[in-house]
Amino acid sequence: MKEFPEKFKTVSYLCPPLNHRWREARVQGKTVASGAGDNEPSLRCQNDRITIILFQLIMKFGKWLGGGLGWALGGPLGALAGFVIGAIVDGSDDSQRYVESGKTGAGDFKISLLVLIACIIKADGIRKPEEMGMVRRILSANFGEAGTDEAMAILDRLLQQDIDETRVAMQIGARMNYSSKLELLHLLFQIAYADGDVCEAELLHLRKIAGLFGVSAVDFEALKAPYTRSSDSGWAYKALGIESSATDEEIKKAYRRMAMKYHPDKLTGLGEDVKKAGAEKFRAVQEAYEFLKKERGMK
């Protein structure tokens, strides 16, 4: 077992299964709790336990989670993250109790993605081997090979859990900005349509998640539209969030608006791989615009 760095040392009574040697809790080089023995209580018990869980997550899944987790260590997502490493985490909705930072980091985004992928896979009650293969290919294509093995290991454990998708989606909805939530849905649509179609149960789950995120019906249809090109003649209009009766000038304005909304720079702070994945959503807007320009003979 690898030793914890100095900043992650903790007392045994804070997290007995993880360590039995240290009698001092240190976070970022500062002593936050200390004691002479296992019977001395600590006011920082929960926060120090979260620190240890964060360290263990990084040790096991650092390639996927990057710098670790922020707000996702609290609430229902925190409980699921704890399950991944076999620890016990309070699943309270009051995630602010544990994590002060409100910013979404790469780890928060990626653990949220895997939890929601698990919800989509379980939507129809059937876990298909070919479905897992498609998930692996999509994760690898979007995020590279380096962290995909770790991501699949996390996903495999999450699929063993009963996930309350309502609570999870509400936590994500309250913490993530709108652009990040759109990118989560974009990646979930990739998973759902990976085999060329989507079952009604999966689509209902996607609509429910989008609703809990506070994503508008127009944006939901815009994200869905590129996957319905072969079955919906109006897909390009929906991708731009407009009606087929729109004028040429309205189409140009809609394109500029959607291009700004879906620009990969909106995902700054989530890591270069997430920005790269977001570029596909941006390209879909460009393709819809070019399609309409050609269809209408616009200049």
One Martini backbone bead per residue (centre of mass of N, CA, C, O) as a GRO file, in nm:
protein
  299
    1MET     BB    1   0.095   0.036   0.023
    2LYS     BB    2   0.067   0.362  -0.018
    3GLU     BB    3   0.176   0.648   0.100
    4PHE     BB    4   0.095   0.932   0.238
    5PRO     BB    5   0.125   1.234   0.216
    6GLU     BB    6   0.155   1.477   0.438
    7LYS     BB    7  -0.130   1.623   0.365
    8PHE     BB    8  -0.287   1.321   0.424
    9LYS     BB    9  -0.260   1.289   0.706
   10THR     BB   10  -0.416   1.080   0.966
   11VAL     BB   11  -0.610   0.974   1.199
   12SER     BB   12  -0.743   0.677   1.301
   13TYR     BB   13  -1.027   0.792   1.411
   14LEU     BB   14  -1.119   0.906   1.130
   15CYS     BB   15  -1.007   0.632   0.948
   16PRO     BB   16  -0.944   0.321   1.029
   17PRO     BB   17  -0.926   0.152   0.749
   18LEU     BB   18  -0.678   0.343   0.629
   19ASN     BB   19  -0.539   0.410   0.924
   20HIS     BB   20  -0.298   0.337   1.223
   21ARG     BB   21  -0.055   0.566   1.278
   22TRP     BB   22  -0.168   0.840   1.282
   23ARG     BB   23  -0.201   1.162   1.503
   24GLU     BB   24  -0.235   1.361   1.243
   25ALA     BB   25  -0.394   1.624   1.078
   26ARG     BB   26  -0.324   1.712   0.732
   27VAL     BB   27  -0.370   2.016   0.530
   28GLN     BB   28  -0.161   2.166   0.340
   29GLY     BB   29   0.056   2.158   0.598
   30LYS     BB   30  -0.179   2.177   0.815
   31THR     BB   31  -0.295   2.161   1.127
   32VAL     BB   32  -0.640   2.039   1.213
   33ALA     BB   33  -0.565   1.775   1.388
   34SER     BB   34  -0.524   1.621   1.717
   35GLY     BB   35  -0.386   1.325   1.901
   36ALA     BB   36  -0.310   1.058   2.134
   37GLY     BB   37  -0.579   0.900   2.051
   38ASP     BB   38  -0.876   0.722   1.971
   39ASN     BB   39  -1.063   0.890   2.195
   40GLU     BB   40  -1.017   1.155   2.048
   41PRO     BB   41  -1.188   1.396   1.923
   42SER     BB   42  -1.307   1.550   1.608
   43LEU     BB   43  -1.415   1.836   1.433
   44ARG     BB   44  -1.279   1.717   1.140
   45CYS     BB   45  -1.369   1.436   1.047
   46GLN     BB   46  -1.515   1.466   0.772
   47ASN     BB   47  -1.302   1.634   0.619
   48ASP     BB   48  -1.068   1.426   0.657
   49ARG     BB   49  -1.205   1.191   0.518
   50ILE     BB   50  -1.232   1.330   0.244
   51THR     BB   51  -0.928   1.361   0.200
   52ILE     BB   52  -0.870   1.056   0.184
   53ILE     BB   53  -1.064   0.988  -0.045
   54LEU     BB   54  -0.935   1.170  -0.249
   55PHE     BB   55  -0.660   1.031  -0.249
   56GLN     BB   56  -0.759   0.748  -0.333
   57LEU     BB   57  -0.881   0.833  -0.602
   58ILE     BB   58  -0.618   0.937  -0.727
   59MET     BB   59  -0.455   0.672  -0.699
   60LYS     BB   60  -0.666   0.499  -0.875
   61PHE     BB   61  -0.798   0.762  -1.079
   62GLY     BB   62  -0.603   0.996  -1.197
   63LYS     BB   63  -0.637   0.986  -1.512
   64TRP     BB   64  -0.944   1.064  -1.495
   65LEU     BB   65  -0.963   1.288  -1.248
   66GLY     BB   66  -0.695   1.411  -1.195
   67GLY     BB   67  -0.718   1.648  -0.932
   68GLY     BB   68  -1.006   1.557  -0.864
   69LEU     BB   69  -1.239   1.674  -0.623
   70GLY     BB   70  -1.498   1.877  -0.514
   71TRP     BB   71  -1.828   1.896  -0.481
   72ALA     BB   72  -1.852   1.573  -0.545
   73LEU     BB   73  -1.787   1.486  -0.234
   74GLY     BB   74  -2.075   1.551  -0.198
   75GLY     BB   75  -2.343   1.403  -0.152
   76PRO     BB   76  -2.444   1.162  -0.374
   77LEU     BB   77  -2.172   1.162  -0.526
   78GLY     BB   78  -1.996   1.106  -0.276
   79ALA     BB   79  -2.119   0.829  -0.211
   80LEU     BB   80  -2.031   0.700  -0.483
   81ALA     BB   81  -1.729   0.754  -0.458
   82GLY     BB   82  -1.697   0.583  -0.203
   83PHE     BB   83  -1.784   0.313  -0.328
   84VAL     BB   84  -1.553   0.286  -0.533
   85ILE     BB   85  -1.339   0.255  -0.265
   86GLY     BB   86  -1.497   0.140  -0.003
   87ALA     BB   87  -1.634   0.377   0.137
   88ILE     BB   88  -1.778   0.606   0.377
   89VAL     BB   89  -2.034   0.839   0.284
   90ASP     BB   90  -2.213   1.108   0.322
   91GLY     BB   91  -2.533   1.158   0.138
   92SER     BB   92  -2.586   1.439   0.169
   93ASP     BB   93  -2.710   1.732   0.021
   94ASP     BB   94  -2.489   1.893   0.197
   95SER     BB   95  -2.208   1.962   0.026
   96GLN     BB   96  -2.103   2.230   0.164
   97ARG     BB   97  -2.006   2.094   0.430
   98TYR     BB   98  -1.732   1.985   0.273
   99VAL     BB   99  -1.731   2.197   0.023
  100GLU     BB  100  -1.634   2.519  -0.075
  101SER     BB  101  -1.612   2.487  -0.368
  102GLY     BB  102  -1.802   2.592  -0.669
  103LYS     BB  103  -1.621   2.477  -0.871
  104THR     BB  104  -1.572   2.310  -1.173
  105GLY     BB  105  -1.403   2.026  -1.236
  106ALA     BB  106  -1.290   1.761  -1.401
  107GLY     BB  107  -1.377   1.551  -1.187
  108ASP     BB  108  -1.672   1.638  -1.157
  109PHE     BB  109  -1.751   1.591  -1.450
  110LYS     BB  110  -1.662   1.285  -1.479
  111ILE     BB  111  -1.829   1.160  -1.249
  112SER     BB  112  -2.098   1.259  -1.357
  113LEU     BB  113  -2.088   1.112  -1.626
  114LEU     BB  114  -2.073   0.819  -1.516
  115VAL     BB  115  -2.334   0.823  -1.352
  116LEU     BB  116  -2.520   0.890  -1.600
  117ILE     BB  117  -2.443   0.651  -1.772
  118ALA     BB  118  -2.554   0.443  -1.575
  119CYS     BB  119  -2.848   0.540  -1.599
  120ILE     BB  120  -2.879   0.482  -1.905
  121ILE     BB  121  -2.805   0.180  -1.908
  122LYS     BB  122  -3.044   0.117  -1.684
  123ALA     BB  123  -3.315   0.211  -1.817
  124ASP     BB  124  -3.396  -0.090  -1.956
  125GLY     BB  125  -3.267  -0.324  -1.756
  126ILE     BB  126  -3.016  -0.369  -1.961
  127ARG     BB  127  -2.692  -0.527  -1.982
  128LYS     BB  128  -2.480  -0.483  -2.252
  129PRO     BB  129  -2.182  -0.564  -2.385
  130GLU     BB  130  -2.195  -0.374  -2.638
  131GLU     BB  131  -2.247  -0.116  -2.475
  132MET     BB  132  -1.971  -0.108  -2.329
  133GLY     BB  133  -1.806  -0.091  -2.588
  134MET     BB  134  -1.920   0.183  -2.678
  135VAL     BB  135  -1.835   0.345  -2.434
  136ARG     BB  136  -1.535   0.302  -2.466
  137ARG     BB  137  -1.509   0.433  -2.748
  138ILE     BB  138  -1.615   0.713  -2.666
  139LEU     BB  139  -1.415   0.778  -2.440
  140SER     BB  140  -1.161   0.740  -2.612
  141ALA     BB  141  -1.231   0.954  -2.834
  142ASN     BB  142  -1.263   1.199  -2.622
  143PHE     BB  143  -1.012   1.114  -2.385
  144GLY     BB  144  -0.859   0.870  -2.435
  145GLU     BB  145  -0.675   0.594  -2.316
  146ALA     BB  146  -0.551   0.655  -2.034
  147GLY     BB  147  -0.854   0.674  -1.868
  148THR     BB  148  -1.051   0.443  -1.963
  149ASP     BB  149  -0.999   0.210  -1.768
  150GLU     BB  150  -1.082   0.369  -1.517
  151ALA     BB  151  -1.365   0.446  -1.610
  152MET     BB  152  -1.470   0.149  -1.639
  153ALA     BB  153  -1.424   0.072  -1.342
  154ILE     BB  154  -1.618   0.277  -1.225
  155LEU     BB  155  -1.870   0.197  -1.388
  156ASP     BB  156  -1.890  -0.094  -1.287
  157ARG     BB  157  -1.951  -0.006  -0.992
  158LEU     BB  158  -2.199   0.175  -1.045
  159LEU     BB  159  -2.378  -0.065  -1.167
  160GLN     BB  160  -2.412  -0.188  -0.862
  161GLN     BB  161  -2.590   0.055  -0.810
  162ASP     BB  162  -2.835   0.249  -0.661
  163ILE     BB  163  -2.951   0.528  -0.843
  164ASP     BB  164  -3.042   0.860  -0.771
  165GLU     BB  165  -3.100   1.063  -1.031
  166THR     BB  166  -3.240   1.304  -0.905
  167ARG     BB  167  -3.026   1.387  -0.695
  168VAL     BB  168  -2.788   1.401  -0.885
  169ALA     BB  169  -2.907   1.611  -1.089
  170MET     BB  170  -2.954   1.831  -0.876
  171GLN     BB  171  -2.662   1.869  -0.794
  172ILE     BB  172  -2.552   1.940  -1.073
  173GLY     BB  173  -2.752   2.172  -1.137
  174ALA     BB  174  -2.645   2.353  -0.887
  175ARG     BB  175  -2.319   2.352  -0.974
  176MET     BB  176  -2.331   2.381  -1.270
  177ASN     BB  177  -2.298   2.516  -1.556
  178TYR     BB  178  -2.458   2.533  -1.852
  179SER     BB  179  -2.232   2.436  -2.044
  180SER     BB  180  -2.164   2.173  -1.886
  181LYS     BB  181  -2.448   2.047  -1.911
  182LEU     BB  182  -2.454   2.034  -2.217
  183GLU     BB  183  -2.208   1.843  -2.240
  184LEU     BB  184  -2.323   1.608  -2.089
  185LEU     BB  185  -2.563   1.562  -2.282
  186HIS     BB  186  -2.399   1.520  -2.536
  187LEU     BB  187  -2.258   1.257  -2.432
  188LEU     BB  188  -2.523   1.101  -2.375
  189PHE     BB  189  -2.617   1.097  -2.668
  190GLN     BB  190  -2.386   0.931  -2.776
  191ILE     BB  191  -2.457   0.681  -2.614
  192ALA     BB  192  -2.760   0.641  -2.697
  193TYR     BB  193  -2.671   0.657  -3.030
  194ALA     BB  194  -2.441   0.441  -3.087
  195ASP     BB  195  -2.652   0.222  -3.242
  196GLY     BB  196  -2.854   0.440  -3.410
  197ASP     BB  197  -3.035   0.445  -3.149
  198VAL     BB  198  -3.322   0.500  -2.922
  199CYS     BB  199  -3.479   0.437  -2.649
  200GLU     BB  200  -3.742   0.547  -2.467
  201ALA     BB  201  -3.612   0.525  -2.186
  202GLU     BB  202  -3.361   0.697  -2.249
  203LEU     BB  203  -3.511   0.954  -2.337
  204LEU     BB  204  -3.656   1.002  -2.070
  205HIS     BB  205  -3.398   1.033  -1.902
  206LEU     BB  206  -3.286   1.276  -2.057
  207ARG     BB  207  -3.524   1.464  -2.000
  208LYS     BB  208  -3.507   1.456  -1.696
  209ILE     BB  209  -3.220   1.561  -1.664
  210ALA     BB  210  -3.262   1.826  -1.817
  211GLY     BB  211  -3.479   1.936  -1.626
  212LEU     BB  212  -3.296   1.929  -1.364
  213PHE     BB  213  -3.083   2.127  -1.504
  214GLY     BB  214  -3.245   2.357  -1.676
  215VAL     BB  215  -3.292   2.273  -1.964
  216SER     BB  216  -3.410   2.355  -2.247
  217ALA     BB  217  -3.603   2.243  -2.504
  218VAL     BB  218  -3.433   2.368  -2.730
  219ASP     BB  219  -3.156   2.249  -2.639
  220PHE     BB  220  -3.236   1.956  -2.644
  221GLU     BB  221  -3.308   1.945  -2.950
  222ALA     BB  222  -3.028   2.046  -3.049
  223LEU     BB  223  -2.868   1.796  -2.939
  224LYS     BB  224  -3.043   1.577  -3.091
  225ALA     BB  225  -3.059   1.644  -3.402
  226PRO     BB  226  -2.789   1.515  -3.531
  227TYR     BB  227  -2.916   1.209  -3.471
  228THR     BB  228  -3.180   1.277  -3.694
  229ARG     BB  229  -3.114   1.313  -4.002
  230SER     BB  230  -3.256   1.048  -4.131
  231SER     BB  231  -3.564   1.124  -3.984
  232ASP     BB  232  -3.525   1.456  -3.991
  233SER     BB  233  -3.569   1.729  -4.198
  234GLY     BB  234  -3.548   1.950  -3.941
  235TRP     BB  235  -3.270   1.932  -3.789
  236ALA     BB  236  -3.122   2.206  -3.849
  237TYR     BB  237  -3.321   2.391  -3.707
  238LYS     BB  238  -3.298   2.259  -3.427
  239ALA     BB  239  -2.986   2.302  -3.397
  240LEU     BB  240  -3.061   2.632  -3.397
  241GLY     BB  241  -3.343   2.694  -3.252
  242ILE     BB  242  -3.562   2.682  -3.495
  243GLU     BB  243  -3.779   2.741  -3.742
  244SER     BB  244  -3.864   2.674  -4.076
  245SER     BB  245  -3.978   2.987  -4.104
  246ALA     BB  246  -3.722   3.114  -4.112
  247THR     BB  247  -3.517   3.345  -4.196
  248ASP     BB  248  -3.211   3.409  -4.308
  249GLU     BB  249  -3.144   3.610  -4.081
  250GLU     BB  250  -3.232   3.421  -3.848
  251ILE     BB  251  -3.025   3.203  -3.907
  252LYS     BB  252  -2.773   3.374  -3.860
  253LYS     BB  253  -2.837   3.449  -3.567
  254ALA     BB  254  -2.861   3.159  -3.459
  255TYR     BB  255  -2.576   3.073  -3.523
  256ARG     BB  256  -2.427   3.280  -3.348
  257ARG     BB  257  -2.561   3.195  -3.083
  258MET     BB  258  -2.482   2.889  -3.083
  259ALA     BB  259  -2.176   2.924  -3.121
  260MET     BB  260  -2.138   3.067  -2.850
  261LYS     BB  261  -2.269   2.851  -2.661
  262TYR     BB  262  -2.076   2.597  -2.798
  263HIS     BB  263  -1.810   2.688  -2.730
  264PRO     BB  264  -1.525   2.541  -2.598
  265ASP     BB  265  -1.444   2.787  -2.407
  266LYS     BB  266  -1.682   2.727  -2.202
  267LEU     BB  267  -1.486   2.470  -2.082
  268THR     BB  268  -1.303   2.608  -1.911
  269GLY     BB  269  -1.155   2.396  -1.648
  270LEU     BB  270  -1.210   2.080  -1.761
  271GLY     BB  271  -1.013   2.043  -1.979
  272GLU     BB  272  -0.894   1.951  -2.289
  273ASP     BB  273  -1.073   1.698  -2.336
  274VAL     BB  274  -1.347   1.840  -2.298
  275LYS     BB  275  -1.307   2.053  -2.517
  276LYS     BB  276  -1.278   1.848  -2.745
  277ALA     BB  277  -1.559   1.724  -2.712
  278GLY     BB  278  -1.711   2.003  -2.757
  279ALA     BB  279  -1.639   2.046  -3.062
  280GLU     BB  280  -1.863   1.868  -3.186
  281LYS     BB  281  -2.100   2.049  -3.112
  282PHE     BB  282  -1.998   2.288  -3.277
  283ARG     BB  283  -1.993   2.142  -3.555
  284ALA     BB  284  -2.300   2.086  -3.572
  285VAL     BB  285  -2.376   2.381  -3.609
  286GLN     BB  286  -2.216   2.430  -3.868
  287GLU     BB  287  -2.356   2.206  -4.037
  288ALA     BB  288  -2.642   2.321  -4.019
  289TYR     BB  289  -2.580   2.589  -4.157
  290GLU     BB  290  -2.465   2.477  -4.423
  291PHE     BB  291  -2.716   2.321  -4.503
  292LEU     BB  292  -2.908   2.572  -4.522
  293LYS     BB  293  -2.747   2.736  -4.724
  294LYS     BB  294  -2.769   2.526  -4.952
  295GLU     BB  295  -3.080   2.483  -4.956
  296ARG     BB  296  -3.132   2.815  -4.993
  297GLY     BB  297  -2.893   2.983  -5.123
  298MET     BB  298  -2.702   3.114  -4.939
  299LYS     BB  299  -2.448   3.386  -4.857
   0.00000   0.00000   0.00000
